[in-house]
């Protein structure tokens, strides 16, 4: 069961059948692989509220807990493209080195209740382990993400690379037909945003002086989008101050988790999933990709058995 479920977390049931035959001399049916993996996934889900997993021994003291969440699309049978959710809880030392990441994932659902409940449980557990660590929220600009994170974090940082996307939009406003000055301006302003304290507030003051009537329709629309974004999020753009205390400013860990947990396994060519199947695979992948959890999960099964 351990071997089958780990392989199924990484590859399709058809590929697992081939792998077992070629590398292990075992002939099994695809349905057997799917049934075993589904059973293991069900156990993982049934026990997630009562089985706590220990963080591996870390090389340094934890200074920062950085929490992020994001969604990515996948295809559900008869429903089309839906959004699966991924969350990360990363631990950093005082020098900004990432020590460990806990991954949380959930298949598409309406309302995100299951996913948010899992996030809450994991966040509260990590905070209890490291009560003196600074708690930082790090995500893109989606308001629903910040509504959830607000009650758990002390500081909020909107992903730096999402913010620079709006600098590119502003560059189109200022240099609509001059690509070289546009590229230079983006480079200069991105450096300011990252290294200059209160740069976002300074940008807002500068851009407010632009007269919309001097722009064409596209320019006016872009200017409005940029001003709205920076007005809504300038308080979450303290990048220089955050870097000075060696905390992350990019949500790459969470975005990479979307690709690794969801895209690489659930979004292959022609793949469509039923909700139960997607849920089971994500449960297995979360256990597998969070360092230390796969072995701890099977140690608990060895100790407590397979009862659901």
ABEGO torsion letter per residue (X at the ends): XAAAAAAAAABBAAAAAAAAAAAAGBBBBAAAAAAAAAAAAAAAAAAAAABBBBBBBBABBBABBBBBBBBBBBBBBGAEBBBBBBBBBBBBBAAGBBABBBBBBBBBBBGGAAAAAAAAAAAAAAAAABAABBBBBBBBABAAAAAAAAAABABBBBBAAAAAAAAAAAAAAABAABAAAAAAAAAAAAAAAAABBGAAAAAAAAAAABBAAABBAAAAAAAAAAAAAAAAAAAAABAAAAAAAGBBABAAAAAAAAAAAAAAAAABBGBBBBAAAAAAAAAAAAAAABBGAAAAAAAAAAAAEABX
